[in-house]
Amino acid sequence: MRPTGLILQAMTEAHRPIPFDNSYARLPGTMHVGVDPTPVSAPRLIKMNEPLARELGIDPAALDAEVAVGNAIPAGASPLAQAYAGHQFGNFVPQLGDGRAILLGEVVDVNGRRRDIQLKGPGRTPFSRGGDGRAALGPVLREYLVSEAMNALGIPTTRALMAATTGERVYRDAVLPGAVLTRVAASHIRVGTFQFFAVRKDFESLRLLIDHVIARHYPDLKGVENPALALLDAVMDAQASLVSRWAQVGFIHGVMNTDNSSVSGETIDYGPCAFMDAYDPGTVFSSIDTYGRYAYANQAPIAQWNLARLAETLLAFLNENREEAIRIATERVEAFPAIYTKHWLAGFRRKIGLASEEDGDLDLIQSMLDAMQMARADFTVTFRTLSNDEEPEALKHWLPAWRERLVRDPQTTEERRVLMRSVNPAYIPRNYLVEEIITAAVEDQDYAPFEAMLRVLMNPYGEQVGAERYGALPPENETGYRTFCGT
């Protein structure tokens, strides 16, 4: 229960105000349920992202361990759990919702962008479905590290504001230290949010949701003739851009369910995610993805599949005639591969140093990837080596065609080097290193490896003295890596 009276007053007076303005809480109760975090016994702050706090317009003095775990609820917050449904590995679940997350509220940051502040792991909600609503320390550190690394790579993502331990244990396959992540997002509205109302034929809530998402994420669409169609087009382009950016750094999400597909075009819900080492389009990391549904090469088709599910929820708003609505939606969704290829090709052109466009570029890039796959060449190291004007052994037969293409590109050699080094990172969250920092924290309460790796990942494109280990090839025995969602 939320503390009341003098207890709440004492909590809020101890903290400087956070400028909350909670638009989602003002939407009808069909969309959310008010719920407070469950207090924990001995919170300890692990990490605060002070630059992000200031970007949000929050004085870091307003944030501490009590706020980070939900023991203290800042004045102006409107804690709630959001309702949504979703397809999980292709199977539809009509009610999911925030089972271990509570949205504290929203702020408008110093750049005028509205941002959610959410606690992940603060206890049960009405959507917990028998779960404990808690998070373990390992997944919290993973999400903090990887989401901040993704932001530094220039990829749209949720952010990590704070991580704190709870002083309590959570029970999974083993007994683990509990923790809470304070997460920041453009919003936590998902394809599954639309599905929640569509399956209930709650068209009034769907209409309000369409208007809310347009006002919040796509304000340029305000006043268009067909808002639902314009929204579908906008989300398609945002998702195509996002998933192509994942491909460009070898990132594999792991659980691209519709409830993990953000309509804002941000990467959300880091569970069994990882970065590919040796290039292989069939790479899968998630322990529960038995059939490779969310493998590296399948991420674009799955994004299209998820968008088809979004389109289904909008049919009643696309056209009064259902057959015509289906035709319009089908036409739009079938255009996704071309939109994705446009984003993908633009990104991979930059990765190989091209500023101009030619018809044969797609084949040139694909032949490079084929050579990498055959040689099991490391994705990140190969592109970075090429950026440094070194010759990867795996590409020796491909290099002449690349050099011939560069002759027709208008850039100077130095301009090309600058371009390639700006898009081909030297450092990514190497899977085995992420596991090392989690082990050190969980088993020894040693956060120094976490801090060291985080510092390196904040500048992924610049060569850093003393950071050679973070940019090196993984040990040969680091194969068969698996990740777990931590729920």
N, C-alpha and C positions, 0 to 999 in steps of 0.2 A: 504494500500500500504506500501511497505517497505520504511523506511526513506532512503534518499539518500544524497550524498555529505557531507557537513560539519556536518549535523545532525547525520548521521550514524557514522561518524568519532568520533564525540564527545561521542557518546554512547559507541563505542568499546574501545576508549582510557581510559574510566573510569573503565574498567574491565580487569582483567588479562586474558590472553588467555586460551581458552579451546582447547585441542589438537584434533580437529575434523579430521576424515578421513572417508568420506561419500561414502561408497561403493554402497549403494542402489541408491543414487542420480546419480551415474555414469551409472546405467542401463538405457535402452531406455525409452523414454518418454511415452510409452504405459503403464508403470507400476506405474506412479506417475504424479502429477501435482504440479508445483511450486506454493506456496502460502504463504503469510506472515500473521502472527497473526494480529488481529485487535486491535489497541491500546485501553487501558482502562484509566479511569480518575484518579483513586486514589489507586494504588496497595499497598498492605501491606503484608509483608512476615509473615506467621503464623509459619512455621516450615521449617528448613533446616536440612537435614540428612548429617551432616558433615562427619561421618565415611564413608558413601557411596560415597560422593564426593571425598574423598581421595582415596578410592578404585578405582574410575574411573580415577584417575590421574588428578583430577581437584582441584586447589586451591580454597577452599571455598570463598576466597575473590573475585573470578570471578563470584560469584552468589549473587544475591540480588533480591528484589521485582520486579525491572524493567525487569530483565531476566526471572523471574519466570512466569510473565504474558505475555511475548512476546513483551513488549514495547521496549526493547533493544534486538537486535539480535546480539549475539556474533560473532566476526570475525571468519570466517571459517565455519559457519553454512550454511546449504543448505535447508531452510525450504520447506517442501513438504507434500502433502497429498497422501497417498498410495491408489491405486485402489484395490478393491476386491469385490467379490460377496458373496453369502451365502444363506444357508437354515436357515430360521428363523422359529422355531417351525414347521419344516418340509416343509415349503413353500419356494420355490426358488425365490430369488430376484437377477436378473442378474447384477445389479449395486448397490453396497452399498458404500464402500470406507470410508475414514476418513472424516466423516461429522462434527466432533467436536474435532478433534485431528490433530496436525501438528508435523511431525517429524523434529526436529531441525537438527539432524545429528547423527553421530556415533563417539564413541571414543574406543580405545583399552585400556583396563584397566591395572592395575599394574600386573595382573596375565596373561596378554596376551589374554584376552577374548574380543571380539568385542561386544559393547553394544549400543543400541539405546538410545537416549535422546529425549523424546516426550513431547509436551505440550498437555494436555487434557482440553479442554474448552476455547481455545484462540480465538474463533470466527469462522465465516463461511468459508467454503472451497467449491470448485466446487462440492463436494459430499454431501453437507448439505441437499439437497432435501427439501428446505423450512424451515429447522430448523435454530435456531439462533447460533448454533455452540458453545454455552456456557455451563458451568457446574455450578451447585449450590453448595454452601458450604457443605451441608450435605453429598452428595455423594463423594465429594473430601476428606473429613475427614474420611469417611467410608473406601475408598480405601486406603488411607495412612495407617490407623490403621491396617486394615485386611491384606493388602499385606505385611507389615513389620512383622506382627504376623506370617504369613505363612512362611516367610523367617526364622524367629527365630525357628519355628517348624521343619525346615529342609526340607520344601516342595518347589520344584522349582516354582518360581513366578516372575512376574514383581516386581519392587521395587519402592519406593517413594523417590524422591530426594528433592522436595520442594512442599509446598502448600502455596498459597497466595490468599488473597481476592482481588477483582477487584475494589471495591468502587462503583460497579454498581449492578443493580438488574436483576434477570432473572425471567421469568414468566412461571410457571408451573401450578399446581392446585392452587398455592398460589404465592405471590410475595416473592422471596427469595434472600438472598445475593449471589452474584456471586463469583466464585473462579476458580482457575486454578491449576491443579496438574501437576507437572513435573515427568514423569514416565520413568523408566529405564527398558529395556528388552533386552534379548539376540537378539531378533528381534521382529518385529510386523508382521511377515509373517504368514499367516493363511491358513487353508484348503481353505477358501474362496478366497484367492489370486490365488490359482491354478484354482479354478472354474471360476474366472473372465476371464481367457484366454481360458480355455477349451470351454466354451459356445460360444466364439467368433471364435473358431477354429484357434486361433493364436498360432500355434505350435512352431514358432520361439521364442516367448516370454516364452512359457512353457519350452522349452529347456534351455533357459538362466536362468529361475527361478530354474529349477532342479539343474543346475550347481552351481548357487549362494548359494542355501540352503545347498548343500553338502559341498561346500568350507567353509561355515560359521559355520554350526552346526555339520556336520558329516565328517570332513576332512579325517578320516580313510577310507572312502569309495572312495576316489579319485582314479581313474584308474580301478575301478571294471568293469567287463564285461557288466553288465546291471545296469547302474546308477539309473534308475527310480525304478527298482525292489528293489535294495538295499536301496534306500531312503524310499520306502514304508515300508519295514521291520523295518528300524530304527525308523521311526515316530510311527509305531505301538507299538514298545517296549517302546518308551518314553511316549506315551499316556497311555499305560497299567500301567506303573510304577507310573505316575502322578495320575491317577484316583484312583488307589489303595491306594495311600498315602492320598488322600482326605478322602477315606472311613475310614482310620485308625484314623482320628481325628474328624470324624463326620461332615466334611465340605460338604456343598451342594452349588454347583455353581449357579444354578438358570437359567442361559441362555446358555446352552451348544450348541448354534448354530454353524454351521460350520465356521462362521466368527469370532467366539470366541474360536476356536480350534487352538492353536499355534503349528506349525510344530516343534518348538524347544523343546516341552514338558514342557513348563512353564504354570502356571496358569495365565490367562490373562482376562482382562475386568471384574472387580469386580463391578457388578451392584446389582441385587437382590440376593446376596449371604448371607449365614448365617451358623452358627454352630448348629447342632442338640443338643437339651437338652435331653428329654426323648427319649430313643432308639425306633425308629419306622421306618422301611425301607420305608414306604410310605410318609415320611415327605417331604413336599414341603413348601417353603417360598415365592417364587416369586408370586406377586399379579397377574401376567399375565399368569402364568402356570396353567390354569384352570383344565386341565386333568391330571396333574402330569407327564408330559412328562419327566421332569428333576428331578423327585423325587430321594431321596438318593439311592434307590435300582436300579434305572434306569440309573445311570450315566455310568456304564460299558457298557450296551447295546447301549446307545447313543454314547459313544466313538467309538464303533464298527461301528455304522451306519455312523458316520462322516468319519471314515476311509474308508468306502466303497465309500463314495463320493470322497475322495481323490484318491482312486484307479481308479475310473472312469475317472478322469482327466489325468491319466497316461497311459491309454490303448494304445495309439499310440506309446508309447515308450517301452512298455513291450514286444511287439512282433508285427512283421509286419502283421501277420495273426490275424484279429480281434477276431475270435472265440478262438484262442489259448490265446490271451491276456486276454480275459474275463475269461477263465478257470484258468489262472495263478492268476489273481486278486482275483477271488472268493476263490480259495484255500488259498491264503494268509489271506484274511479277515476272513474266517471261522476259522482260527487258533487263532484269537484274544482271545476268552474266555479262552483257555488254557494258553496263555501268561499272561493274566490278573490274573487268579487264582494263577499262580506261584508267582506273585508279592504280591497279596493279602494275600496268605497263609504265605509267608515269613514274612510279616509285622505283621500279627495277631499272629503268633507264638511268635514273640518277645514281643508283648503286653501281652501275658500270661506267659512270662518268659521261653520260650523254646529255647534252642540252637540246639537241635537235631531234626530230622524229623522222624515221624512215619505215617503209612498209615491212622490211625484213627484220626489224628490231625484236619482235616477239620470238621469231625463230632463233635469233642470235642468243637471246637470254635463255630460252628453253634448252638450247644445246649446251650452254654453260651448266645449267642445273643438272642435265643428264650426265655430263662428265663428272660433276661433283658426286652424284648419286653412285655412279659406277665405282668411283674411287673411295667412297665413304668419307669424303672430305668434310671437315668441320665447317658448318655454315658461316659462323661469325668470323672465324680466323681466315677463311678463304677470301671473303670479301674485304676484310681489313688488310690482308696482305696485298691484294690487288691495289687497294687505295694507296699503299706505300710504295708503289712502283716495284714491287717484288713479284716474282713469278711463281705462283702456286704450282707444285708438281702436278696436281690433279688436272690442271688446265693447259698443259703444255701443247696439246693438239688444238685447243680452242683459241689460244692467244693470237695466232696470225689473223684469224677472221675478225677478232676484236680490234686489233691494231689497224686493220684495213678500214674498219668502220670509223675509228677515231679520226682518220685523215679527213673525213668528210664532215666532221663536227666543228663548229665555229670556235670552240674554246681554245685557249692556250693550254699548254701542259700544266701550268701552275693553277689555272682556274679549274681544270678537271680534278687535280689533286684535292683542292679545297672542297669542291663539291662532293667528291667521294668520301672524304673524311668526315664530312658533316652528316652523312646518312649511313655510314658503315661503322657501327660502334666498335671500340676496342674492348669494352667491358659490358657484359650482361650478367644477370644473376645465374651463374653456373649452378646447375642442379646439385652437384656434390658439395659445393661450398655453402649453398643454402642449408643443406642438411647438417653440415658441420656447425654452422652458427646456431641452428635450432638445438642440436645436441648439447652444445656448450651451455646454452641458456637453461634448457630443461633439466639437465643432469647436474650442472655445477653452478647455476645461477650466475654464469659468466656472460655478460653482455658486450664485452670488449670486441669479440669477433663480429657481432652484429653491427656495432658502431663503425668498425673499420671497413666492413664491406659496404655499408650504406654510404660512407664518405666517398668511396671510389665510384659507386654507381651514380652519384649525383653529377658526375662529369664523364659520361660514357664515351664521348667522342674525342676527348683530349688525352694524349699520352701522359701518364702520371708516373713519376719516378717512385720506385718502391712498390708499385702496384702490379708488377709483372705476373704474379701468381693469379691475379684475377682475370688476366687476359690470355692466359696460357691454355693450351689444349688440356682437356680433362684426362685423368689417368686412364690407361687402356682398360682397366677392369671396371670402369664406370659405365656399364651397359645394363640393359634391362631395368632402367630406372622407373620407379612407379611412384605416383603421388596419390594422396587420399584426401577426401573432401573435409574431413575433420568434424563432421556433424555427429 
